[in-house]
Amino acid sequence: MARDLVAGVDSSTQSCTVQLRRLDDGAVVAEARAPHPPTTPPLSEQAPEAWWDALRACLAQIEGYLPRIAAISVGGQGHGLVMLDGADRSLRPAKLWNDTQSAPDAERLLKALPASEWAERTGSVPAPALTVSKLAWTERNHPGLVARARRVMLPSDYIVYRLAGRAVTERGGSSGTGYFDPFRNAWDFALADLAVPDIDWSAKLPAIVASNERAGIVGDAAGVGALAGAVVGAGTGDNMTAALGLNVLEGDIVVSLGTSGTIYGRSSTGVKDVTGAINGYADAADGFLPMVTTLNAAKVTDAIRRLLGLSYEGFDELALEAPLGSDGLVLVPYFDGERTPNLPDATGTLLGLRSTLTRACMARATIEGVLCGLLEGGDLLARHGVPQGGRLILTGGAARSKAYRQILADLTGRPVWVCPLAETAAAGAAVQAAAALTAAATDAIAAAWAPALEIAAEPMGADPGAVRQAYRQAAAAASATQRA
């Protein structure tokens, strides 16, 4: 049977998605999904074996296509810390990106080396999310465990390793560890030593390969049936594969809303932000993907939606009934602590309550709070020179929400573009798989398979300046209270 398909895997926090695309034109042929175990920060951990089980469950759903898959690659949730023993079993559950228990460890790392030095060498500053902080947490709470590990890797590296039997990584995903230099595309072992000293990191960390390079071939030992023989791509972070799936161009700004919220753009030069608000990630090509991330996005909307006893559609309709600014009601959505600003122990704050409060204003204030927090990050990206003259793209689960689309347009005064492909991270992983198979550049495949984005909302015309300013004041007050 001809191998005429490529598979993209999105191994996210909530679930695993596999998307099959035709090799000749990138058309989507089939998709499968399986859930991951739920987590609730500040403790957020998952067994790596659960990700593998979810992937196998997805492959079982599309079993008839497996002999046709020529290549597969993986976009995985960023930052997570996977440690394997000599038998390739996880030594403990992987601490995920949204686990904030390593906040004191991040602070200790910043005392060991100035923020400016971290930013200069990695593009990022230690925060609870970064892998380097999770390494330090592990050594503090489980002394000697890192030394016992045969392999230390990221979630996408782990899936690639299970498929190909070779431990590799690439620049996009690794740029979120805090011990990878995205400007030289090399590990910085001295930074990992600050978290756990006296470790032979060269023996434990994966080999660095190019983003379009092959990790290997799916072997019979992987136990995935007729997928054996398929080429395995290098894998990368899920935001990097989403950028490939969307064919994000320099000048475009992407707002992605899932478990977390991110706002990012592409840049030919790296960003070094000493405040730590921007992570100066590499992309899965030859450029950079500077990004601001917030912990609180879809889960905030879901919490308020459940409180109001509404369906997703009902919540959308109610939010659109309220005026821009929600009649002065402002929600600062730090429900699960916050990453940007760095407030790991924060909680949400509601300001501007009056006896005239309506359910519609509560719904709209929720969405405005999530988006205003991210747009503050977008302003910061602009101040660091990240180009913003292209499209404003909304992606992630919330891109299906009419309310999120319209309110984002209203808050920015710009048209909002969406992608007809719902699973952009999986779609981009399939792009990487095709690049690994054909030795083409990831950018070239992404451009050839670029989805036709559509304008989903236009601004209604009201000036959003007062709403943005009210949010800034509320967020500043909430931050001051949380830090007191």
Secondary structure, 3 states (H helix, E strand, C coil): CCCCEEEEEEECCCEEEEEEEECCCCCEEEEEEEECCCCECCECEECHHHHHHHHHHHHHHCHHHHHHEEEEEEEECCCCEEEECCCCCECCCEECCCCCCCHHHHHHHHHHCCHHHHHHHHCCCCCCCCHHHHHHHHHHHCCCHHHHCCEEECHHHHHHHHHHCCCEECHHHHCCCCCEECCCCEECHHHHHHHCCCCCHHHHCCEECCCCCEEEECCHHHCCHHHCCCEEECCEEHHHHHHHHHCCCCCCEEEEECCCEEEEECECCCCCCCCCCCEEEECCCCCEEEEEEECCCHHHHHHHHHHHCCCHHHHHHHHHHCCCCHHHCEEECCCCCECCCCECCCCCEEECCCCCCCHHHHHHHHHHHHHHHHHHHHHHHHHCCCCCCCCEEEECHHHHCHHHHHHHHHHHCCCEEECCCCCHHHHHHHHHHHHHHHCCCHHHHHHHCCCCCEEEECCCCCCCHHHHHHHHHHHHHHHHHHHC
